[in-house]
C-alpha cells in the first residue's frame, strides 16, 4: 500500500513518526458504512521514481510517498 504525498496529506509529524519508528497506523473510513478499516505495520517514506510514477493519476508525480511494507517483505524503500 502506498499513499502519495499530495496537497493536504503532507503532514510533517506523520513523516517524522514513520522515519523515527519505521511503523504506520492508518484508520480508513468506509463511505456509507458504519465501520472502519485499520491498517498498521512496517512503513517507510519513499522517493523512488518508479513507485511515484504509479501514484500519478493526473499531473506531476508526488515528491514522496508513505509505503506500508508487507510482512516479510524485503526493504523496498
C-alpha positions in Angstrom: 0.0 0.0 0.0 1.4 3.4 -0.9 0.0 6.8 -0.1 1.2 9.6 -2.3 2.4 12.9 -0.7 -0.1 15.4 -2.0 -1.5 18.8 -1.0 -3.3 18.2 2.3 -1.7 15.0 3.4 2.0 16.1 3.7 1.9 16.2 7.5 5.4 16.6 8.8 4.6 14.9 12.1 3.3 11.8 10.3 6.5 11.6 8.1 8.6 12.2 11.2 6.8 9.3 13.1 7.4 6.9 10.1 11.1 7.9 9.9 11.6 7.6 13.6 9.7 4.3 14.2 9.6 2.6 10.8 5.9 1.9 11.5 2.5 3.3 10.5 -1.1 3.0 11.6 -4.0 4.1 9.4 -7.7 4.3 10.2 -9.6 4.3 7.0 -13.3 5.5 6.8 -15.5 3.5 4.5 -18.1 5.8 2.9 -21.7 4.8 3.6 -20.7 2.2 6.2 -20.6 2.4 10.0 -17.3 0.6 10.0 -13.6 1.5 9.7 -10.6 -0.4 8.4 -7.4 -0.3 10.4 -4.0 -0.9 8.6 -0.8 -1.0 10.6 2.7 -2.3 10.3 6.2 -1.5 9.0 6.4 1.5 6.8 8.9 3.9 5.1 8.9 7.2 3.2 10.0 6.5 -0.3 11.2 8.8 -3.2 11.7 6.0 -5.7 10.6 7.4 -9.2 9.1 4.0 -10.2 6.8 4.0 -7.3 5.9 7.7 -7.5 5.1 7.4 -11.2 2.5 4.7 -10.4 0.8 7.2 -8.0 0.2 9.9 -10.6 -3.4 9.7 -12.0 -3.2 13.3 -13.3 -0.5 15.9 -13.3 3.0 15.6 -11.9 4.3 12.7 -9.7 4.3 13.4 -5.9 7.7 14.1 -4.3 7.4 11.3 -1.7 5.1 8.5 -0.7 4.5 6.7 2.6 4.6 3.0 1.9 3.3 0.2 4.1 5.5 -2.9 3.7 4.0 -6.4 3.7 5.0 -8.8 6.4 8.3 -10.5 5.4 8.9 -8.1 2.6 12.4 -7.1 1.7 13.0 -3.4 2.5 11.7 -1.6 -0.6 12.5 1.9 0.3 
